[in-house]
Amino acid sequence: MSSPEQARDSGEARPRKIIHIDMDAFYASVEQRDNPDLRGKPLAVGGSAERGVVAAASYEARKFGVRSAMPSITAKRQCPELIFVKPRFEVYKAVSRQIRDIFAEHTETIEPLSLDEAYLDVTENFQNIPLATEIATAIRAKILAETGLTASAGISYNKFLAKLASDHRKPNGQFVITPRMGAAFVESLPVGRFHGIGPATTTKFNGLGIFTGLDIRNQTLEFLSANFGKSGAHYYWISRGVDERPVRANRIRKSIGAENTFSNDLAAFDALAAELQPLIQKVWRHCESTGTRGRTVTLKIKFFDFEIITRSRSVPTQVSNHADLERLAIDLLRHEMPLQKSVRLLGVSLSALHDQGPSEPQLDLPI
């Protein structure tokens, strides 16, 4: 059986044509579009309260270092002129549906990642346009004409490179990574820029003396698998510009989760509860951006000796707000206290997912 790289080199299959469309500062741009007084000003969508979190930041705010998932109090400190606007997710969803309709004029193979980004496989397309760049240009122009918003596009022969390409000319641009360019483009890329590699994995790579795509490529498959488990093979191939994952239309996600490995092991409840907060916020932010809700909350604990336990709780109705998700997750942690061993990693996930209906009841949890 040939490897993905060998298959491509031998011409067994023609390269796919994949576009990654990513709206520019989507939530913030919608707010600036609808309120001219906000245009050209540093704007954050989210709560301004002490425990609030930035859901999205305008490019004017990003110049000050404000970014999504940042605590609002930190964002305000970095940009004293920052304007906070409460999110209007129903509006964002409506605009997202407009954008999806534009995608659907070109292909039925659409894999939404959130309200503001998606992969499109246009290898075969309804207009029989031979160049994916032309399709991306047409899509971006129509999005601007119909919504007043700008989008960036990345075009390549696989999903990994298409997503890298869309980041390369942001905002309001597009970039192509051809099969000839793929491997070389990845060489100088810092490992932290690889989609799916977060801060903890970046630190682990750096600790092994691996800082760039070329450094990953110089490792054996056995070495990467030994150090990164199942992800090792994925890193091995993408460092070579190879990614055989198809664009999956109507992708069904079984759970939404986030986890973090600590720089130092923890054991105290308050410290662990504090570490849960950004994970809970990340999970809920994804719920809000995709319109999904779930009934089962799971807490993952990895101890210093790498033993892993999970604890779950299911509720009769969907977890419909951040506060309920937080109470369930913290309660699961509280039930495990006192811990007999220190903890190196915590994770939170929400499962039993479905799309949020128009009259989703609020959940009143007796915790």
Secondary structure in CASP SS format (residue, H / E / C, confidence):
PFRMAT SS
TARGET T0000
AUTHOR 0000-0000-0000
METHOD secondary structure of the structure
MODEL  1
M C 1.00
S C 1.00
S C 1.00
P H 1.00
E H 1.00
Q H 1.00
A H 1.00
R H 1.00
D H 1.00
S C 1.00
G C 1.00
E C 1.00
A C 1.00
R C 1.00
P C 1.00
R C 1.00
K C 1.00
I E 1.00
I E 1.00
H E 1.00
I E 1.00
D E 1.00
M E 1.00
D C 1.00
A C 1.00
F H 1.00
Y H 1.00
A H 1.00
S H 1.00
V H 1.00
E H 1.00
Q H 1.00
R H 1.00
D H 1.00
N C 1.00
P H 1.00
D H 1.00
L H 1.00
R C 1.00
G C 1.00
K C 1.00
P C 1.00
L E 1.00
A E 1.00
V E 1.00
G E 1.00
G C 1.00
S C 1.00
A C 1.00
E C 1.00
R C 1.00
G C 1.00
V E 1.00
V E 1.00
A E 1.00
A E 1.00
A E 1.00
S C 1.00
Y H 1.00
E H 1.00
A H 1.00
R H 1.00
K C 1.00
F C 1.00
G C 1.00
V C 1.00
R C 1.00
S C 1.00
A C 1.00
M C 1.00
P E 1.00
S H 1.00
I H 1.00
T H 1.00
A H 1.00
K H 1.00
R H 1.00
Q H 1.00
C C 1.00
P C 1.00
E C 1.00
L C 1.00
I E 1.00
F E 1.00
V E 1.00
K C 1.00
P C 1.00
R C 1.00
F H 1.00
E H 1.00
V H 1.00
Y H 1.00
K H 1.00
A H 1.00
V H 1.00
S H 1.00
R H 1.00
Q H 1.00
I H 1.00
R H 1.00
D H 1.00
I H 1.00
F H 1.00
A H 1.00
E C 1.00
H C 1.00
T C 1.00
E C 1.00
T C 1.00
I E 1.00
E E 1.00
P E 1.00
L E 1.00
S E 1.00
L C 1.00
D C 1.00
E E 1.00
A E 1.00
Y E 1.00
L E 1.00
D E 1.00
V C 1.00
T C 1.00
E C 1.00
N C 1.00
F C 1.00
Q C 1.00
N C 1.00
I C 1.00
P C 1.00
L C 1.00
A H 1.00
T H 1.00
E H 1.00
I H 1.00
A H 1.00
T H 1.00
A H 1.00
I H 1.00
R H 1.00
A H 1.00
K H 1.00
I H 1.00
L H 1.00
A H 1.00
E H 1.00
T H 1.00
G C 1.00
L C 1.00
T C 1.00
A E 1.00
S E 1.00
A E 1.00
G E 1.00
I E 1.00
S E 1.00
Y C 1.00
N C 1.00
K H 1.00
F H 1.00
L H 1.00
A H 1.00
K H 1.00
L H 1.00
A H 1.00
S H 1.00
D H 1.00
H H 1.00
R C 1.00
K C 1.00
P C 1.00
N C 1.00
G C 1.00
Q E 1.00
F E 1.00
V E 1.00
I E 1.00
T C 1.00
P C 1.00
R C 1.00
M C 1.00
G H 1.00
A H 1.00
A H 1.00
F H 1.00
V H 1.00
E H 1.00
S C 1.00
L C 1.00
P E 1.00
V H 1.00
G H 1.00
R H 1.00
F C 1.00
H C 1.00
G C 1.00
I C 1.00
G C 1.00
P H 1.00
A H 1.00
T H 1.00
T H 1.00
T H 1.00
K H 1.00
F H 1.00
N H 1.00
G H 1.00
L C 1.00
G C 1.00
I C 1.00
F C 1.00
T E 1.00
G H 1.00
L H 1.00
D H 1.00
I H 1.00
R H 1.00
N C 1.00
Q C 1.00
T C 1.00
L H 1.00
E H 1.00
F H 1.00
L H 1.00
S H 1.00
A H 1.00
N H 1.00
F H 1.00
G C 1.00
K C 1.00
S H 1.00
G H 1.00
A H 1.00
H H 1.00
Y H 1.00
Y H 1.00
W H 1.00
I H 1.00
S C 1.00
R C 1.00
G C 1.00
V C 1.00
D C 1.00
E C 1.00
R C 1.00
P C 1.00
V C 1.00
R C 1.00
A C 1.00
N C 1.00
R C 1.00
I C 1.00
R C 1.00
K C 1.00
S E 1.00
I E 1.00
G E 1.00
A E 1.00
E E 1.00
N E 1.00
T E 1.00
F E 1.00
S E 1.00
N E 1.00
D E 1.00
L E 1.00
A C 1.00
A C 1.00
F H 1.00
D H 1.00
A H 1.00
L H 1.00
A H 1.00
A H 1.00
E H 1.00
L H 1.00
Q H 1.00
P H 1.00
L H 1.00
I H 1.00
Q H 1.00
K H 1.00
V H 1.00
W H 1.00
R H 1.00
H H 1.00
C H 1.00
E H 1.00
S H 1.00
T H 1.00
G C 1.00
T E 1.00
R E 1.00
G C 1.00
R C 1.00
T E 1.00
V E 1.00
T E 1.00
L E 1.00
K E 1.00
I E 1.00
K E 1.00
F E 1.00
F C 1.00
D C 1.00
F C 1.00
E C 1.00
I E 1.00
I E 1.00
T E 1.00
R E 1.00
S E 1.00
R E 1.00
S E 1.00
V C 1.00
P C 1.00
T C 1.00
Q C 1.00
V C 1.00
S C 1.00
N C 1.00
H H 1.00
A H 1.00
D H 1.00
L H 1.00
E H 1.00
R H 1.00
L H 1.00
A H 1.00
I H 1.00
D H 1.00
L H 1.00
L H 1.00
R H 1.00
H C 1.00
E C 1.00
M C 1.00
P C 1.00
L C 1.00
Q C 1.00
K C 1.00
S C 1.00
V E 1.00
R E 1.00
L E 1.00
L E 1.00
G E 1.00
V E 1.00
S E 1.00
L E 1.00
S E 1.00
A C 1.00
L C 1.00
H E 1.00
D E 1.00
Q C 1.00
G C 1.00
P C 1.00
S C 1.00
E C 1.00
P C 1.00
Q C 1.00
L C 1.00
D C 1.00
L C 1.00
P C 1.00
I C 1.00
END
